[in-house]
Amino acid sequence: MEETSLKSLLKSQLSTLFLTSTVQRGAERAFENLEFGDLFFEWNEVYEEPANFQRCKFNNIDIEGSNFKKGISFENCEFSGYFLILNAHINVLTFENCHFNSNITIYSVYGATLSFDNCTCDSPIRILGGTLEEFFYQSKDEKTLLKISGNFTEIKRCILHSSIGMNFSISDAIINTFEIRGDFNSASRINITSIRNNIMFLDSVNNDGRFYFTKITPSEVLTLDFPSLESLSKSIEDASMLKAVNYLSKFHAINSFPDLYHSVMISQDIKDYLYFHYFQKIAIQDFSTSNHTLRIQNCSMGVFEIKNTKLQYYKLIIMSSDLSGIKLIKSKFPVVKNNWTFDDGLSFYNDLYTSASKQNNSQDKIDYYVAAQYFAYQRLKGDSNSFSKLGNMITLLTSRCISNHGSNWLQAVFVTFAFGLISFILFIVSLENYHLDCSQIGINYFFTNVLSFLPQFLNPLHKIDFIDGGLLGLWSGWVDLLSRIIIGVGLFETVRSFRKYVRS
């Protein structure tokens, strides 16, 4: 590997102004107020020194196969031409308050940190492939589109922060930890599609734009173990695919599996073949843990669409957030009765109930309604002044015991009939001229002469003297009154449960 001094490389391309515009800041060399032509960093060049460019102007920059061991940063710079990075190892690459008149494209960058802070670009910023420990994007506004893609693009931690608005898209990537914060105006768009993710954290998001989460797979990828091109050629069984891979491997820019997969020369058929046959072998995943976490706190999410995502595999932590504008398509939040306060649980499932009602999603609407009623009861129960709300607690508890809040008509029928039968027996016992016992004769008498009056008793509108010849006892009236109330509630809950799919 050739070791090249960054200063000596640039000196040959600059005027004598370079010598007076270079500032030594500790171990970092800063280049200030310079105008560059085209810069080309070649294959296998190693740059040991960190460099910082401030208030500089560039035409085209081409970094192909170079290694910046300490990193490179650009502050308040302007790029009039293209900026291309291909198969580069850059420990830290940062852009702050920069403007790109053309475009910036990053193919397979490997390093610790890549960040864009308040940068603008007339064309989309594109990142395809590579492995990063951390990616940070602080948008200036929503006019610049930043796109990340590639099945073998791996980012350990991705942080998005918006002060005004953002236009961001990511697809087919591995993002172990995804964090989103900030204010998003009405023109903002966040599209997250087909990524593998372990932790999703939305914190203090105020969204007036649109968030789209599609086909997110809960998964913790520990590392990517790529095969060599030689071993890849030996393992491909399809003759046409093998011929194409061997042909592409001859190009100098393709030295590894990621180079091959993300090459602009590769067809989609070859990409699909490589992904289908090799992803599970390459992506070393931890299947033993269940720490996938979706945390939403202090957020007002606005329009938030989640599609084809297995939310049931996430541990949910929803705190102090408004999700009334959420839309679920082939996705469902599980009903979880722990991990947050009762106030947050009530608010969360009420929001989901509202959303499901708007979508006419009857089944999910019922589940979310039942969960919301559970949290409503628990909140009342935990209130320090709960005695004053005893009536509400009794109402919720009664509905839960009889029909699970209007969701189970079989339970309502069984509970109503069981209570009615017990009340009927107590009513018969209360009569002065009826004496029941558990002997064989008593049981036979009950079934042959008394049980036939049960249907009348189950009618809350029955007469109190519906049994011919029965003499009311001291507490017969009280038993009859209480039974009418409970049976009436039971019949109401039964009818309510039958109408669960059609009621508003």
N, C-alpha and C positions, 0 to 999 in steps of 0.2 A: 504494500500500500504506500503510495506516495504521500508524504507529509508536506503540505503547502501552507505557507503563511498567508493568511487572508490579506494582510497589509501588502505583501509583495504582489499578490495576484491583482489587487485593485490598483496598485500604483501604476502598473503598465497601461491601465485604461483611463487614467485621469490626468488632468493637467497639474501644474505645480500648485494649484489651489488645494490639492489633496493634502499636502504637507502642512498647510496652515489651518486646515479644517478638521484635523484629527485630534481628538481629545482623549487622553488616557484617564480612565476613571477606575482606579483600582486594577482589578484583573480584566476589566472590560474596556474595549476600545470603541469609542463612539465616533461615527462619521457624521458631521453636521453640515447642512446647507450645501450639499453637493448635487451636481447634475450628472447623471450617468447615461451612457448609451445603452447598448445591449450587454448584459452580463450572462456569461455561461459558466456554470460550475460543472466540471466534467466527471465522468465515471471514475470511481476508485480514488478520488481525491479526499484527503482527510484534513479537516481544519480543526486544529487544537484550540484555537483562541476563540473566546466569545466575542461577538460583535454587535454593536447597536447603531442603527441608522436613524438619524433624527433630521426632520425637515429636508429630506432629500427627494430628488426627482429621478425616476427611472423610466426607461423605455421598456424593453423586453427583458425578463429574467427567466433563465432556464436552469433549473437545478436537477440534474439527472445522475442518480447513483452516487451522490456525494455524501460525506459523513461529517456533520458538524457536531463535534463531541460536547462542546459547551453550550451551543445554541446560537441563535441569531434573532434579533428583534428589529422591528420597524416602528418608528413613532412619528406621526404627523408627516408621513411620506405620501407621494403621489406617483401612481404607475400609469403611464400613458399607453403602454403596450400590454401584451399578455404576461401572465405570471404562471409558470409551469413548474411543478415539482413532480418528479418521477422516481420512485424507488429510492428515496433518500432517507438517511438516518440522521435525524435532527433532534437533539436532546430536548431543547426548548425552542419553540417557534412562536413568536408573538407579533401581532399587528395591533397597533393602537392609534386611533384617529387617522386612519389611512383611507385614501380614495383610489379605487381601481377604475380607470376609464374604459378598460376593455374587459378582461375576465381573469379570474384566478382559478386554476384547476390543480388539484392535489391528488395524484395517483400513488397510493401505497407509501405513506410516510410512517416512519417508525420512531417513536420517541416518548418522552415523559409528558410533555405538555404542548398543546396547540391551542392558541387563543386568538379570538377576534374581539376587540373592544372598541365599540363606537366607530366601526368602519363602514364605508359605503362602496357599492360596486354597481356599475351600470348593467352588468350581466350577472347571472347567478354565480355565486361562489360554490364550487363543486368539490366534494371530498369523496374519493372512491378508494376503498382498500386501506390497509395499514393497521397498525396497532398503536394505541395511545393509552397512557395511564390516565390522562385527564384532558378533556376538551371543554373549553369555556367560550361561550358566545354571549357578549353583551351587545345587543343591537342598538343602533342609533335610531332607527325607525323601521317601519314595515316595508319600505320601498326596495330594500335589498333582500334578495332571496338567497338563503343558504341551504344547500342540499347535500345530504350525506347518504350514501348508498353502498351496497355490496354485501353479499352474504358472509364474506370473510373479513369484513371491517369490524375491528374489535376496539371498543372504548370502555375502559374500566369505570370511568366516572364522567358523565356528560352533564354540564351545567348550563342552563339557559336563563338569562336575566334580561328583562325588558323594562325600560323606563317609560317608553311611549307606545311602541308597537313592534311587532316582529313578524317576519314571514320565514318560516322554517319548515323544512321537510326532511324526514329521515325514513329510509326503508331498507329492509333486508340486512340489518346490521345486528351486532351483539353489543348491547349496552347494559353492563351489570348494574350500575346505579345511575338513575336518571333524575335530575333535579330541575324543577321549573319554578321561577319566581318572577314577580313584577307585575306591571300594568300593561294590558294589551288593549289597544284601541279597536274601533269597529272594523278597521281594515286588516287587522292581524289574522294570520292563519298559521296554525300549528298542525302539521300532518305527521303522525307517527304510525308507520305501517310495517307489519311483518318483521318486527324486531324481537330478539330474545332478551328478556329483562328479568333481573332479580329483585331490584328495589325501585319503585316509582314514588317520587316524593314531590308533591305540589304544595308549595308554601307561600302564603300571602299573595296568591294570584287574584287579580281583579280583571276579569275578562269581559270585554265588550265585543270581541271578535268571535272566532270559531276555532274550537279544538276538535281534532279528529284522531281518535285512537282506533286503529284497525288491526286485527289479527296479531295481537301482542301475545307472545308465548312466555309464560313464567318459567324461567330457566336460569341457572347459575353456571356460566361457562368459566372454568378455572383457567384454562389456557388453550391455545391452538397449536397442535402438533402436526406441522405440515410434512408430507413426504417429500423426498427429493424428486427431481424430475426423472432421474434414472429409475428409481423404484416405482414411480408412477407409471412409466412406460411399460414396466414388466407386469403391472397388475391390471392394465386395461385389456379387457377381453374383446371389446367391439373393434373390429378391424378398421372401420372407417374413422372411428374416434381416435384410435392409436395413430393412424397415419396423420391426422390433423394435428394432434398433440406433438408428435415428433417433428413435424414441419415447423410449427410455431416455436418450439424449443431451440431452434437454431439461431434465432434472432438474439443479438447481443443484449437487448433490453429485457429478455426473459431468462432469468436465472433461478427462479424459484416457483413454487406452486402459486403463491399470490400474484407474482408477475404474470403468470400464464392466465390465471382466472380473470384478472382485471385488465388484461390487455385489450386495447381498442380493436385489435385484429381478430379477436376470438368471436365466434358466432354464438348466438343464444342457445342453440342446440348443444354445443359443447359445454357451455356454462351449466345448463340444466343437468347434463350427464355427470359432470364433475361434482355438482352439489348433491345430487341424489345418491351417488355411489360413495362419496368420501366425507360428507359433512359429519356424520355420526362418528367416523373414525378420527377425524381431525379435532373436533370440538370435545375437549375433555370436560365433562359436566359432572357436577355433584348432584346425584339423584337421592342421596341419603337425607338431605336436609329439607325442611319445609319452611324456610325463612323468607320466602317470597313475600314482599310487603308492599302494599299500596297505602300510602299515607297522604291524606289531604287535610290540611289545617289552615285555618284563617283565610279561606278562599271564597270568592264569589265567582263561580265557574261560568256563568252565562251559558251560551250554546256549547254543549259538550257532548259529542257523539262517540259512543264506544261500540265497536262492531266486531263480531267474531272473536271475542277475547274471553279466555277461561278465567273469569274473575274469581271463581270458587277456589282456585289454588293460591290466591293471595291472602295474606293476613291483613285484614282491614283495620285501619286506624283513621277514623273520620272525626275531625274536631273543629267546631265553630265554623262551619262552612255551609254555603248555600249552593245546593245542587239541583234546584228546582227546574233548571233548563236542560238537565241531562236527558239524553236519548239513547236507549239501549237497543241494539239490533243483534239478535242471535247472541246475546250476552246477558248475564244475570248476576247481580250481586247476591252472594249468599246471605241468609239470615243468621246473623251472629249476635249472641246475647251477652257479649263481654267485650273487653278491650277498650271501652270508652265510657264516658259518663252517660247517665240516663238522658240528660238533656240533648246531648249530641246524637245519641241513638234515635230518640224521638224525632228530631229534626231531619236526620238522614233518611229514615224510612218514610217519613211524611213526604219528603221531596221525591223519593222513588215512587211512592204511591201516586203522587200528582203526575209524574212523568208517564207512568204506566197507564193512567187514566186517559191522558191525552193521546196515547198510541192505541187505545182500546185493547190493551194487553191484559185480558181478564185474569189469567192465572197468576201472573207476577203481581198484579195489582192486589189480589187477595192476600198473597204471601206477605207483601210489604205492609198492608193494612194491619194484619195480625201482629207483625213485628212492632209496628208503631204503637199499637194498643198495649203490648207488653211493656214497652219502655215508658208509656204514659202511666201505667199502674206503678211501675218501679219508682218513677220520679215522685209520684204522690206519696208512695210508701216511705220514701227516704226524706220527705219534707219534714222539717222540724215542727211545722204546724199542721201535721197530717190529720189530726183529729177533726179539724174544721172541714176537711175535705173527705170525711168518711163516706158520705153519700156517693161521691164520684168513685171512690175505691170499691165500694160494694157493687156499683153498677158494672165496672170493668171486670171485677172478679167473677160476678155472676155470669156475665156474657162469656167469659173465658171457660168457666166450668161447664156451661150448658152446651155451647156450640163452637167453642174456640173462636169467639168473636165473629160469628156468622159465616164460618168457613166449612163447617162439617155438619150436614143435616142428619147423618146417621147417629152421630153423638147426641145431637139435640133430641131426636126421637127416643133414643135409649134412655137418656137422663130424664126426659119428661115422663115417659112411661114408668120408669123405675120409681121416681118420686111419687107419681100418681098412685101406683100400687101400694106403696108404703103408707101414703096418706089415707087411702081408702081403707086399709086394714085398721089404722088408728081410729078412723071415723066409726067403723063398725064396732070396735072395742068400746068406744065412748058411749054407744047407745045403751040405754038401761036394760032393754029386754033382749039383748044379744050377748051371749057369753061364749067366746071362742076359746078352744083349747087345742093342744097339739096332739090329741089322741087321734086314732084312726077314724073314729066316728066324727070328731070335730073337723078334721080335714075334709072328709067326704061331704059333710054338711056345707062347709065353706064353698067347695067347688060346685055343688049341685044347687044350692039355694041362695048363695050370697054373691058369688063372682059375676053373675049375670048383670048385676047393677053397676059394675065397674065402668062400662062405656058411658053411662049417664054421668057418673062421678067425674070422668075426665072432661066432660063438657063444662067449662067455667060458668055457663048460664043455667046449670041445673037448679031445680028447686031443692031446698034444704031437706024437705021431707019426701025425697024421691023414693025412699024405701018404704013400701007399704007396711004399716004396722010398727014402724020403728019409732021408739020413744027417745027423743033427744036427751042426752045427758048434760052434765054441768059444763063440760068443755067441748061438746060436739060442735058448737057454733064457731069456736076459735079454730079448731082443726079444719073445719070447712072453709073458713075465710082464708087461712094461710095457704091451703091447698089450691084454692081458686087463683090466688096471686101467682104462686110458683108455676102452676100448670099453664096459666095464661102467658107468663113470660116464656115458658118452654115452647108453647105453640107459636108464639111470635118469632122466637129464635129459629124454630124449624122452618117456618115460611121464609124468613130472612135468608137462611142458609140455602134454601132451594133457589132463591133468586140471586145468588152471589154472582152469576155470570152476566146478569142483565141489569142489575141495579147500578145506578150511577155513583 
